[in-house]
């Protein structure tokens, strides 16, 4: 929910809406997650953010409130009460109400039926002794005066994060005498009359009236044994009720309750399995933070007996590796990888660790090193892939592929059975690294080897990516029709995995690197935008940004409308890139936005990348060498286009000279198209 709140508040496309976020500033420190959200929102949309401090009520206001509560016309007549209550509540209206109720419960403040007015007969010192210094203790005192059944209901509701209906509450209650639903409904109304609960008319449910009541209700339970017994009972009930997507909250709550208990109170193995189960739900629901916290709980509970239960330990560590990598926690990824490599019994059990070791090397953008390490790992599985393939090696591999195909075409791959083959993802990752590091022969060998493996074992969800990298390479070499054939086969195979993130990535990579050779850019714009949404939702943030980068290049290449909505999208992507520390993507989106601004708004120097979105000299000086080099290429392509549009001969010549230092080949077809078109037009103009 915090991630959703940040997305909504920081989204520049959200217009004509006012969000009101209320919180207690004294309880939200600088290290609180909500404080971090407000800092980011203020930085990104500061001009639209207003902070209003609502201070506690003054002593005069509290005096008037107390006088109104007990029907006194003169404020001075309650001076003694105010001097007792105000110092202990500091003007917090909820605390004031609880303090007044406590005085009434203890008969220090009472209604005189003879005089028809509220009175107190004890002095100020005695009154002060009757009011607790801690509002939670005051609420506990009030709960103590309620019936045992209401106490039990409040105790249960204190551990439920959402409202529940009476039937669920009946199951959760741990009482000696079973209550029927009508009795529970009556008790809920009585609790509401006492100010403990609030009735929600829309849902017909009750919720706790204040978080201090939740805190007091939790602390009111008897001894530690009663507390633990209730939590175990509630967790058991919630696990039984947690069937279907609408009741998944039951599983989240159950596992949180069990995680709060010491290991001697729970079956640790079952708890780890439950955490694993719920972490998968959290991942599917697009909540990587919750997934990660549950997996860390698994890891902590596993430590006393790790690797004694081999299968469970391997499952936990493999899940931790993926989760920590998704969140960019490289130190934790490295520790988990080494743990698996040291204790896994066979190569097959080490595949995930090997894969993420290669992926971790890619984080440094050293694709050549990642490719080298990846080939070494693949060769552990008896593939004998040469690190530097020769022409003779390619001939041999081609003969092996022909024998495997037995005269069939690539289209025959669509008839292969679907299997779960983790090694295929390693093939696709290593092939991608070879492609990015400029090792075309190695890409071909790895792709052909992956095809032979698929013919032998079946197709895995990552297999289409192996075909995509082969098709991308063929396209760069000018064999466009063969590339398109392979790309279409990859898309057909990916239909088997529509519910998997591999489907979206295959769509994105195929359109970006193959399909646009023979199909109009307009045809892939919506596809790439949907890929962005799917990949982002599944936590594949870098791939999602890559999809949108291709979306904008395709949008420009298609000549679509450069309206304000497009600028808003670019701003959102810029902010999102910065929030996950992807400065290279952020710079590219800034350049795109400045390009749009230069075209839509009048400027004395429209061919310069200097404006509200991007300041060329300043931004380049803040980048490292690699990021600056890539940003300069992107900026120069757009400046070349602007120079032709605005007939700036000098700028055209300068941009052509700058771009001459960059290879003309480009895996992003739409970017290559823009560069090639305006290079030709500029050369013609010069």
C-alpha positions, -999 to 999 in steps of 0.1 A, spaced: 0 0 0 29 24 7 42 17 -29 8 24 -43 5 56 -23 39 68 -36 29 60 -72 -3 79 -69 11 109 -52 41 112 -75 22 106 -107 21 138 -127 -8 124 -148 -31 124 -118 -49 156 -122 -81 172 -107 -77 151 -76 -67 161 -41 -51 136 -18 -53 143 20 -27 123 40 -32 126 78 -6 114 102 8 121 137 40 140 131 53 130 166 50 93 156 65 96 121 103 101 124 127 107 96 134 69 93 97 61 90 85 47 55 58 74 53 84 102 59 104 88 30 73 89 8 66 125 16 102 135 10 101 119 -25 67 134 -33 78 169 -22 109 166 -44 90 155 -74 58 175 -71 67 202 -46 47 229 -62 15 209 -56 23 198 -21 10 217 9 18 208 45 -6 219 72 4 213 109 -27 207 130 -15 213 165 -32 200 196 -60 220 210 -52 249 233 -60 249 270 -88 274 263 -103 251 237 -101 221 260 -117 242 287 -147 250 264 -149 213 253 -150 200 289 -176 226 299 -198 216 269 -194 179 278 -207 183 313 -232 211 306 -214 239 323 -221 274 309 -191 291 325 -156 279 315 -142 290 348 -164 265 366 -143 236 351 -110 252 357 -100 225 383 -108 197 359 -89 213 331 -58 218 352 -58 181 359 -67 168 324 -48 192 301 -12 185 314 -18 147 310 -33 149 275 -16 179 260 -47 189 241 -52 156 222 -90 154 219 -91 116 220 -70 115 251 -92 142 267 -123 121 261 -107 90 275 -96 110 306 -131 123 312 -145 88 308 -120 74 333 -130 100 359 -166 90 354 -158 52 357 -140 59 390 -168 81 403 -145 110 407 -168 128 382 -205 120 386 -239 132 377 -259 145 407 -295 135 401 -307 157 429 -291 189 414 -292 178 378 -256 186 371 -221 170 369 -200 173 400 -167 163 416 -161 164 453 -125 155 455 -97 181 453 -73 186 424 -46 163 437 -71 134 441 -85 141 406 -50 139 392 -44 106 408 -75 92 392 -63 101 356 -37 78 341 -6 94 327 -6 70 297 -36 70 274 -31 33 266 -34 25 303 -65 47 304 -81 27 276 -71 -5 293 -89 7 324 -120 13 303 -118 -21 287 -115 -37 321 -149 -23 330 -165 -40 299 -179 -75 298 -156 -104 292 -171 -111 258 -165 -76 246 -129 -78 259 -125 -110 239 -139 -94 207 -116 -63 211 -86 -86 216 -93 -105 184 -101 -74 163 -68 -58 176 -49 -84 155 -70 -81 123 -58 -54 99 -92 -50 81 -129 -51 89 -145 -86 91 -180 -98 91 -197 -115 121 -193 -150 107 -155 -147 105 -154 -130 140 -174 -160 154 -147 -184 141 -119 -163 155 -132 -159 190 -116 -182 216 -142 -184 243 -155 -211 267 -191 -204 257 -197 -203 220 -216 -171 209 -240 -171 181 -239 -144 154 -268 -124 168 -251 -123 202 -218 -111 186 -237 -85 165 -253 -72 198 -219 -71 215 -204 -52 186 -231 -26 188 -225 -23 225 -188 -18 219 -196 9 194 -219 26 220 -189 26 244 -167 43 218 -145 13 212 -157 6 176 -169 25 146 -197 11 123 -189 13 86 -223 17 68 -210 8 34 -197 -26 44 -218 -32 74 -187 -40 95 -172 -26 126 -136 -14 130 -116 -2 160 -122 35 166 -85 44 173 -51 28 171 -46 34 208 -76 11 214 -59 -15 192 -27 -11 213 -46 -13 246 -67 -43 234 -36 -63 226 -19 -54 258 -50 -62 279 -49 -100 274 -40 -119 305 -6 -137 307 18 -146 279 2 -181 276 -33 -166 270 -18 -142 244 1 -170 225 -29 -193 227 -52 -167 211 -27 -160 183 -23 -197 175 -60 -202 174 -66 -172 152 -38 -182 128 -53 -217 125 -87 -203 117 -74 -178 92 -54 -204 74 -86 -225 70 -105 -194 58 -79 -182 34 -93 -198 2 -99 -177 -29 -84 -144 -39 -109 -124 -18 -97 -141 14 -60 -140 8 -57 -114 35 -64 -142 60 -32 -159 49 -12 -127 52 -26 -121 87 -21 -157 98 15 -158 89 22 -124 105 6 -137 137 27 -168 137 59 -148 129 53 -128 161 55 -159 182 88 -175 195 100 -207 178 91 -229 208 54 -220 203 52 -230 166 61 -258 142 91 -240 126 92 -261 95 55 -256 88 59 -218 95 87 -216 70 65 -233 44 36 -210 52 59 -180 48 71 -193 14 35 -199 3 24 -163 12 56 -148 -2 46 -163 -36 12 -147 -33 28 -114 -25 51 -117 -55 21 -125 -77 3 -95 -64 31 -72 -72 44 -66 -37 81 -74 -37 87 -56 -4 62 -79 15 76 -109 -4 111 -100 7 102 -95 44 85 -129 45 115 -146 29 139 -130 54 117 -144 82 121 -178 65 158 -174 65 159 -163 101 138 -193 113 158 -217 92 192 -208 106 193 -232 136 188 -262 113 197 -250 78 206 -277 53 195 -304 77 162 -303 58 179 -300 24 149 -295 1 134 -268 23 167 -250 27 174 -250 -10 139 -236 -18 143 -208 8 177 -198 -4 167 -199 -41 137 -177 -33 158 -153 -13 183 -150 -41 156 -139 -66 139 -116 -42 170 -98 -30 183 -94 -66 149 -79 -76 153 -53 -49 189 -46 -57 204 -59 -25 236 -72 -40 254 -80 -7 226 -102 4 224 -118 -31 261 -127 -29 258 -143 6 228 -164 -5 246 -175 -37 277 -186 -19 255 -205 6 238 -225 -22 270 -231 -41 287 -244 -9 259 -268 1 239 -278 -30 244 -315 -38 243 -314 -76 248 -289 -105 210 -289 -112 204 -275 -77 229 -247 -83 213 -233 -115 195 -204 -98 227 -194 -79 248 -196 -111 222 -176 -130 222 -148 -105 259 -148 -102 260 -139 -139 232 -114 -135 251 -97 -107 281 -93 -129 257 -75 -154 249 -49 -127 284 -35 -132 277 -33 -170 307 -56 -176 288 -78 -201 320 -94 -214 329 -106 -179 294 -118 -174 294 -137 -207 328 -153 -199 316 -165 -165 283 -177 -181 300 -198 -207 322 -214 -181 292 -223 -161 273 -238 -191 304 -259 -198 300 -274 -164 269 -291 -179 290 -308 -206 283 -284 -235 319 -275 -245 310 -240 -258 342 -223 -270 349 -189 -255 361 -176 -288 343 -196 -316 361 -198 -349 344 -202 -383 351 -239 -381 333 -240 -347 303 -223 -364 303 -249 -392 303 -278 -366 275 -262 -346 254 -256 -377 258 -293 -386 247 -304 -351 216 -281 -354 207 -295 -389 209 -330 -375 186 -320 -345 160 -304 -368 160 -334 -392 149 -313 -421 123 -293 -402 120 -255 -400 121 -232 -369 83 -232 -370 84 -269 -359 96 -257 -325 61 -245 -317 50 -282 -315 75 -291 -288 61 -300 -253 63 -274 -225 87 -282 -197 103 -266 -167 140 -263 -175 158 -238 -153 190 -240 -174 172 -224 -203 171 -191 -185 209 -193 -180 213 -198 -218 191 -167 -225 210 -146 -199 245 -156 -212 234 -151 -248 221 -116 -240 254 -107 -224 273 -119 -254 250 -98 -276 256 -67 -255 293 -73 -254 297 -76 -291 304 -113 -295 281 -124 -324 297 -158 -330 292 -167 -294 256 -156 -295 250 -179 -324 266 -209 -308 247 -204 -275 214 -199 -293 219 -230 -315 229 -250 -284 197 -238 -266 176 -249 -296 191 -283 -296 184 -286 -259 148 -276 -265 144 -302 -293 157 -328 -269 139 -318 -236 111 -294 -246 105 -257 -244 108 -237 -212 93 -202 -205 127 -186 -213 133 -204 -245 116 -177 -267 143 -153 -255 170 -175 -269 153 -173 -303 149 -135 -299 186 -130 -294 194 -151 -325 168 -132 -346 182 -99 -333 216 -108 -344 204 -119 -379 185 -86 -382 217 -66 -374 235 -86 -401 208 -76 -427 191 -110 -429 158 -94 -420 134 -121 -434 151 -149 -414 151 -127 -383 114 -120 -388 106 -157 -392 124 -165 -359 108 -136 -342 73 -148 -351 82 -183 -339 93 -168 -306 60 -149 -302 40 -180 -310 59 -201 -284 56 -173 -258 18 -177 -260 22 -208 -239 35 -186 -211 11 -157 -211 8 -157 -173 45 -156 -169 67 -125 -170 88 -142 -197 58 -135 -221 60 -98 -216 98 -97 -219 97 -118 -251 71 -94 -266 92 -64 -257 125 -79 -269 109 -92 -301 93 -60 -311 123 -39 -301 149 -60 -319 131 -79 -347 94 -71 -356 99 -34 -364 121 -44 -394 91 -54 -414 61 -40 -395 51 -3 -388 63 12 -356 27 22 -348 17 -15 -345 40 -21 -315 35 11 -295 6 -3 -274 23 -37 -271 54 -21 -256 33 0 -231 15 -31 -219 48 -49 -215 60 -20 -193 30 -24 -170 33 -62 -168 70 -62 -162 68 -34 -136 40 -52 -118 61 -83 -116 91 -65 -102 112 -66 -134 119 -28 -131 149 -26 -155 132 -45 -182 100 -24 -177 121 7 -183 137 -8 -213 102 -15 -227 92 22 -223 125 34 -238 116 15 -269 80 27 -267 91 63 -269 115 57 -298 88 38 -317 63 66 -309 87 92 -323 95 70 -353 58 65 -361 53 103 -361 25 102 -335 11 133 -317 35 150 -293 9 162 -268 10 170 -231 1 135 -222 33 123 -237 53 148 -216 35 136 -185 44 100 -193 81 109 -197 81 128 -164 66 98 -146 92 75 -161 120 100 -152 108 100 -116 104 63 -114 139 57 -128 154 80 -102 134 63 -74 151 29 -82 185 44 -89 185 39 -127 201 72 -136 209 61 -172 172 56 -180 163 88 -162 187 108 -184 173 92 -215 137 101 -206 148 136 -197 164 139 -232 132 126 -248 111 152 -228 134 180 -238 131 170 -274 93 172 -272 95 205 -254 118 219 -281 93 209 -308 62 221 -290 74 254 -275 92 283 -292 128 288 -283 157 309 -296 179 279 -297 156 249 -305 185 226 -314 201 227 -280 193 203 -252 190 230 -226 157 235 -210 134 225 -180 138 188 -186 175 185 -195 205 208 -192 231 191 -214 264 205 -199 252 201 -163 237 167 -167 266 152 -186 291 165 -159 271 146 -132 273 112 -151 300 86 -151 319 80 -184 297 51 -196 264 68 -189 276 101 -203 287 83 -235 253 67 -240 234 99 -232 255 119 -256 246 94 -284 208 98 -276 210 135 -273 230 138 -306 204 118 -325 176 141 -314 197 172 -319 204 160 -355 166 157 -361 160 191 -346 188 206 -367 172 193 -399 137 205 -388 149 240 -380 175 240 -408 205 245 -386 233 235 -410 261 240 -384 244 218 -358 237 191 -384 274 189 -393 284 189 -356 260 161 -348 271 140 -377 306 143 -365 297 133 -330 276 103 -341 304 91 -363 322 78 -332 293 54 -325 286 21 -343 258 25 -369 243 -8 -359 218 -6 -331 197 -33 -313 169 -7 -308 154 -7 -343 133 24 -338 163 44 -326 183 31 -355 155 42 -379 155 78 -365 193 80 -367 195 65 -402 167 87 -416 180 120 -403 216 111 -411 206 107 -447 185 139 -447 212 159 -431 238 145 -455 216 155 -484 211 190 -469 248 195 -465 
